[in-house]
Amino acid sequence: MLAASAPTSSRAYAQDAAPTDAPRVDASAAEDTAAPDDTDADRIVETATAEEVADEAAEIDDPPDGDAPLAAEPASPAERERPAPQLTFYGSLHGEWELRFDGLSDIPLFALPREPGTRALGQNIWASQWIRLRGELGLRPYLKLVAQVDVLRGVVVGDTAVGIAPSAWRRDRRIGFGDDASCTEEARCERLYPGFELRTLYLEWTSRAGVLRVGQQGFYWGLGIVANDGDHRPVFGDYQYGDLVERIAYAMKPLGPQHPFTIAAAADLVYDDGPFDLRQGDTMYQGVLSAFWKENGPSDAAVGTSPVSRERTIGAFVAYRNGVDRDDDVLEVGIVDLFARWDVPEASGGRLFAAFEGAYIFGTTSLARTIYRDSDRIAQLQWAAQLGRTNAHLDVVLEGGYSSGDSNSEDGVQRRATMDGDHRVGLILFPEVINWMSARAVASANSTAIVGRPGRGSDLVPTNGGVAGAMYLFPYVVWRPKAFIEARIGAVIARTTSPNVDPVAQRLYSESRNWRGGDPAFRDLGLELDAAVLLSTELRDHVTLTGGVEGGVFFPGRAFTDAGGAVMREIGLIRGRVGLRW
């Protein structure tokens, strides 16, 4: 999305009983308990810098027994004899290999110009994989170098999607090396992609004064609806993207190393956050300031050997973004984002919690300019909230969210807000159906069969799986009866927050219609039911084999009627999961 946050984050709980990728219960996904039990390594890919690195600074300022503080002069001869903090060189390498086998119903789409055989997504059965490596070298307690890389990420075998090139989730390519410049007929195009991406590479210095971090980083804030690093596991599905920046960040605790109040500031050059990609010639600068109060730790109550963690956070960030894209169009926006989470113990040993993140984005842009106007005003609102109960064996959560819609994208005000695509809500409606419909609309409009260059602002239309111009309820339950098994069930009920208008058709044809060509007055997006069973077993120390199956069925609402008034048929998805984590 448009915003980037100061480096802060939080985890809902870290339960030994959770067998695999724990669900997004509050401010972020819960601790992945299938990963190795190495606290430093687990945290290196998060952008919880302001909280975690300030805590590291506190450890230097107030070391354990036997370690001296970094004071200029001890107060007594006995203290003067205490040794300085011990310097320890260390290194770690963790990672994951994940394999997915997917079966998906046909998703009907508008055919590409002059290609009548492209009236569907074209991807029904396929397998995909990725390898994510996380490495860290350092000199405790002061210095560390952190890197994360994705290798061989993409479709391995089976169908590839057709006509979705504007989407950031490029399922139209297989892993491989070669030249796809000869693609002239989309339905028969074979694209290749090496599947390599350097996600993070940064140096971090910790001292009494705070923590300084320099390099390429991901960023995450609150529930992840605006800034999401693409490294927090969702309840259903997988992370796909990640907002990455070239960043200089500084975090400190001005009221003392043990005080829960933290402030952080960052100066960024955006590397890739969806609409802006430095590799494609876009240049976006960003300044961020955040402040928050946070206390966390083990709860007084526990179930078995697995305590439920306490987490209470109140904070805000403000950001200013100013940049120029590859076509010399300008974006200048401000972002105000508020986040809060509070929990209390309950009699059965768990905790009741509430969480909220709300963001307002405002400014101006020429990204969608026309011959009639040089720029548009931006006024977008989005929020998400959660209520729930967590314990070591059962989580019950109700999430709801809202993103402002825009029934007239040509009136000079861009109101449609899109949540970050890695804030995943369900398996099908937002990540699949609306994602590919919005991408196909842009692919058709930009087809070389009818135009010579892409339309201005077209990069802003694909939702990339995020909630756009819609409100939703997302209740889900996570049950962990044994240490090696986890069951999840959930539902998504959604409707649009304004008439369901395809902005591409509105610009090209001066016609207000939905993604399927039907009446935009219908707002009911429909109902989705999802379920998953996940398993894990430890093969050896710090090596875990995971597996399972997840799937869902989407029952479309009247917002998906075609020009004849017929509602789209049901869409189903089933996915097999195999993974190895170390």
N, C-alpha and C positions, 0 to 999 in steps of 0.2 A: 504494500500500500504506500501511501505518500509519506508516512511518518517514520521517524527513527527515534529510538529512545535512548536515554542514558542507560548505562549497563547495569540493570538491576533485574532480578528475577526472584522467584521463590518456588519451593517444591511443597506439595501438599502433605506428603508423608513418605516415610521410607520404611516399608514393612518387610520383614524377613519372609513372611508367608507369601508374598506376591510372587508368582512363579515366573512371570515374563514381563513384557512392557506394561507397566502400570498405567492406569487411565489418567486423563486430564481431569483432576478433581477440583482444582482451584486455580491458583495463579499460574500454574504450569502443569506439565505432566508430572506424575509422581515418580519417585526414584525407581529406576530400572533395576530391580533386585536381581535380575539374571546376570547383570554385569559384574565384573570382579569387584571385590570389596576393597577398593583403594580410593579413599576419599579425594585425594588430590587429583587422581586421574579422572574420576567421575566428574569433577567440576571443571576440567580445563576447557571444555567446549561450551560451557554456559557463558552467558554474558551477565551473570549476577555479580559483576565486578564490584559495584558500589557496596554491596553487602558483604560479599565473601572476602574481597581483598582488604576491605577495612578491618574485617575480623583478623586477617593475617597480620595487618599492621598492629592490631591490638596485642597479638601474641608477642611481637617484638617489644612493644612498650611494657607489657606485663607478662614476662616469660614465666614458665613453670619453675618450681624449686630447682635450684642448681644453675639457672640461667640468669645472668645479670641484665637489668634494663639498660637501654642505651642512654643513660643519663650522663651528663658531662662529668660529674664527680660524685662518688658514693657519699652518703651522709655520715658513715662511720668507718673505722678501720676494718671492722669485720665485713662490712658490705664491700669495702674496697678490694678485699681478697677474693670475692666471688668471681668465677670465670665469666668471660663474655659468651654470648650465644654461640653454640657450636655450629660451624659451617659444615654442611653435609651435601656432597654431590650425589645426585640421583637421576635416574631416567626411567621411563615407563613407556610401554607401547600396548595399547588396547585397541580393540576393533570389533567389527561384526561383518559377517557375510550373510546376506538375506536373499532368499529365493522365493518368488511368488508364482503361483499357477492360477490364472484368471479365466473365468467364463462369464461373459456378459451378453445380455440380450441386445438385439439391434436397437440402436437409438436413432429414430428417424430425424433427418436433417434436410435442409434445402440443398438441392443439387448444386454443384459448382457450375459456373457458366460453361456451356458447350460440353458438359460431361454428365449426361443423364444417368450414368451408372453410379453416381456418388450420392444417392439419396439416403444414405445411412453412414454411421461412423466407420463401418467397415472393419471393426475390430471385435471379434467374438471370443476367440480362444488364443491365448498367448502366455508366455512365461517371461518374467523379467527378474533382474537381480541387481545387487549392488554390493560393493565392499567399502566400508567406511573405516579408516584408520585414524587413530588418535595417538599422538606422541607428545611426550613432554621431557625436557631436560632442564635441570635446574641446580641451583646452589641454595639450599635452604639456610635461613629463612628469607633470603633477600631477592633472589633472581630466578626467573624461569622463562624458558622458550617453549611455546606451545604451537602445535601444528595439527591440522585435521584435513584429510583429503578423501574424496570419493573416487573410486576406481571402478571401471567397467560397470557403470550404471546405465541401465536401459533394457529394452526388449531383447531377449536372447533368441527366441524362436516363436513362430506362430504369426498371427495377424498383426498388422500395424494399422494405426488410425489413418484416415484419409481426410485431407483438407482441413487441418487444424493448426497450420503453421504459426499463426499469431500466438498460440498458447505457450506459456512457459513450460508446461509439462509436455515434452515432445515425444509422445507415444507413436509418432509417425516414423521413427528411426530405429534401426537395429544397431546393436553394438558392433563396431567394426571400423575399418579404415578404408577410405576411398573418396571418390569425387562424385557428388550427386548433382553436379551442374547440368547434366544432360536430361534431368527430369522435365518433361514437357507435358505429360499426361498424368495428372495427380493420382488417378485410380490405379496406375501401374508403376508408380514411382517407388524405387528402392533406395531410401536414404540410409546412410551409415553415419555413426556417431561414436567417437572413441570412448565416451563415457567417463572422462576424467575432469575433475574440478578440484582445485586447491581452495578449500573453504576458509581455513584460518591459518595464519602464521604471524604470531606476535610475540613481543618481548614484554615481560612484566617485572617491575622493580617495586619492592615493598620496603617501606621504612617507617620510622615513627611518624613522619609527616603525612603518610597516606600511601596510596598506591598509584603508580604511573604505568599505563599500558599503551604500547605503540605497535601498530601493525594492522594486518587484515583480520577483522573480527566479525562475528555475528552479533546481532543484538536482539534482545527480548525484553518485554515489559509486561507486567500484569498477567492478564489472561491470554496475551498474544494476539489480540485482534488487530492491532496496528503494527507493532514491531514484533517479528517472530524470527528466530534464528534458524528454524528448520531442523532443530535437534531435540525437540520435545515430542515424545510419542503420544499420538492422539488415542482416544478411546477406540475408534474404529479406523482402519486404514493405516497409512504410513505417512511420514513426513516426506515432502517432495522438493521443496525449494530452499528458502533461507535468505533473509535479508543480510547482505554482507557489505561491510564498509572498510575503507582505509581510515583508521581512527587513531587519534591521540586522546586518551581519556585519563582523567585524574579523579580519584575518590578519596574521601577523608571523613573522619568522625570528629567534628569540631568541638563537641562537648565532652570528649574523652574517649579513650579506646574501648571502654566497656559500656558506653552509652548507646542506646538503640537508634539514635538519630544519625543519618548519613546524608551527605551531599556529594554530587558527582557532576562533572562537566566533561563534554567531549566535542571535538572538532573533527568532522568527517568529510571524506570524499567517497561518495557512494560507488561501490564496485558493482553490485547487482541487487536490485530490490524489485525486479519485475518490470515496471515501466521504464526504469533507467538502468542502462548497462554500460559501464565504462568501456568494455571491450568492443561495443558497437559505435563508439564515438560520442556517447552521452556524457555530459559533465554536470554533476549535481553536488553542490556543497551543502553542508548541514551543520548547524550548531545546536547542541543539546544541553539542557540544564535540568537536573532532577534533584529532588529532596524527598526523603521518606523516613518514617519511623518504623522499625521492625524489631520484634522479639520472637524468637522461636526456640524450640528445644523439645525434649521428650515430655509427654504428658504424664501427669500423676497417675492416670489410669493406664492399665495395660491388659492385653488379652493374650494369655499364654506367655510366650517369650517375645512377643512383638509389640512394642509400645506404639501408640499412636502419637505422632508428633504434634506439638502445639505450634501454630503459626498465626501471627497477628501483624498486619502490615497496613500502613496508611501512607500514601505518597502521591506525587504528581511529577510530571515532566512537561517542559515546554520545549519546542523545537522550532527553528527557522530554517527553511530550505529554499535555496535559490540555485537554479541551474538552467542549462541550455542543452537541448537534445541534438541528435545528429542532423536534424533539418533546421537548426537554428531557431527553434521555437523555445519559449521561455516558460518556466514554472517558478512562481514565487508564492510560498505558502507558510502559514504558521500553524502549529499544532499544539493543542492543550489537551493533556491526557491525565485523568484522575483514576487512581486505583486504590481499593481498600479490601482487606480480608480480615475477618474476625471469627474466632471459634471459641467454644466453651465446652467443658466436659459434660457428659451426660451419664446417667446412673449405670448403664449397662457396660461402661468401660470405653466407649467410643467418644467422638466429639461431634458436636453440631457446628456447622460453619455457614457463613454467608460471604460472598465475594462479588465485587463489582468493578468493571472497568468501563469508562466512558470517555470518548474523544470527540473533539470538534476540530475540523480542518477548514481553514479559511484562507483566501488569497486570490490571486489572479493567474491566468495562464493563457498563452497563445497556442497551446498544443492542438486545440480543436478550432482554430480560427478559420474563417471563411472570407469570401470576397465582400461580405456584408459587414463583418465585424473583425476587429484586429485581435480581440482577446475576450475571454470569459471570466466571470467572477466564480469563485469556488466557495460553496457553503455546504458542508457535509457533516452529518452527525452519525455516530454509531456507538453502541454500547452492548455489553453482555453482562449477565448476572448469573450467579449460581447459589443455590440453597441445597444443603445436603447433610448427611451423616456419614462418618467414616469410622471404621475400626479395622482390626487386623484381618477380619474374615469377610466383611460385607460393607460395600459402599452404596448408598442410595443418593442420587444427585438429580436435581432438576436445574437445567440451564435454559435460559431464555436470552434472546438477542434481538437487536434492531439495527438496521442500516437504512439511512434515508434513501428514498427513491427519487426519480426524475421522470415525469410524464412528458416533458418537452425539453429535449436536449438541445434545441436550437433557439432557446429564448435568451441566451447570454449568461445563464447561471447554471453551473454544473453541480447538481445536488446529489447525484447517485454516489453513495459511499459503498466501498467494497472492503470487507474484512480480509485480513491476510489469508492467503490460501492454505497456510499450514495450521490455521485455527480450524480444524476439521470438524464439521457438523454432519455426522452420518457418513454413509458410504456411497450414495447414489445421486440424490437430488442435486446437491450443490457440487460435489466433486466430479460427477460424471455428466448428468443431463444438462444443467445450465452451463457448466464449464464448456462442453463441446458445442452447444448451440451458439453461445456467444462467440467462440472461436471460429466456427464455420461461417457465421454472418460476416465477420471481418475478412476471412479468406475469400469468400465469394466477391465481396466488394473490391478487394485488392487484386483479384485475378488478372493476370496479364492478358487474358482473353478479351477483357473489356476496358482495362485502364492501363496506363503506362507507368504509374507509380502509386504506392499506397496512399490512401486518404489520410489527411491530417487528423491526429487524435485517435487513429484506429488502434494503436497499442494500448489505449486506456479501456477498451471495450471488453476484451476477454476477462472473465472473472477468475480464472486459474483455480477454480474450486472454492473460492471464498464466497461468503454470503454477501450478495449485492442487491440493494433495493428491496430488502425483505425483512420480515420478522419471523421468529421461529420459537418453538419450544422443543427442547431436546432432553427428555428424561432418560436416565440410564441406570442400570444396576450392575455392579461388579461383585461376584461371589467367589471366594477363595476357600473351598472346603478342605483342601490339602495343599501342602507346600508345592506340589508339582502340577497343579491344575487350577485354571481360572476360567470362569464362565461370565459372559457379558451379554446383556440384552438392552436394547434401546429403541427409541422411536423418534421420528422427526415430523413435526406438524408445522407447516409454513404457509405464509401468504405474502404477497408483495405489499410494500408500503405506499405505492402509488400505482396508477394504471400500468399494466405490464407491457411496456413499450420496448421494442427493438430499436435502439438508437441508430443503428446502421440504416435500417429501412426508412427511418424518419428523415435522415439526411439525404440519402440517395433518391428516394422515391416520393418524398414529402408525404409519407403515409404513416399513420400510427397503427401499428399492428404488433402482435406478440412474436416470439421467436419462431413460431410455426405458421405465421401468416393469419392468425385468427384475431378475434375481438380482444383488444387490450383491456377492456373494462373488467374482465374476470380476473380476480386476484388470488383465488385459491390455488396454491401450488400443489397441494396434495399431502399424502401420508406416506411415510417410509418406516419399515420395520427392519431392525438389524439384530444380529446375534453373532456370537463368537465363542469358541472353546479353544483355549490356549494351554499348551503343555510345555514342560521344561524338565531337563534332567542334567545333573552335573556329571560330565564325563571324567573330569579330573579337576584338581585345584584350579580355579579361575577359568575353566573352560566349560561352557554351558551349551547344550543342544536344545533348541526350541522348535516348536512346531504347532500346528493347529489348523483350524478352518474358521472362516468368517464369511458372512454373506448377508444379503438383504433383498427385500422386494419393495419397489416403489410403486404406489398407486397414484397416478397423476390426477390433479384437480383440473378445473375448467380453465385455468390459466394456460393450459397446453392444448387448447382447441386449435384446429386448423381452419383454413378459410371456409370450409364447408360446415364447421361447427362440431366436427367429430373430435372427441378427446383422445389423446395419445394412449396407447395400450400400456399395460404394466411393463416395468423394466426390472429384471432380476440380475443379481451378481453373486457369484460364489468364488471364494479365493482360498487356495491352499497356501500354507505358510511353513517354511522351513528356514531355520537360521542357526548360526554358530557364533557365539560371543565369547570373547576372551579379554 
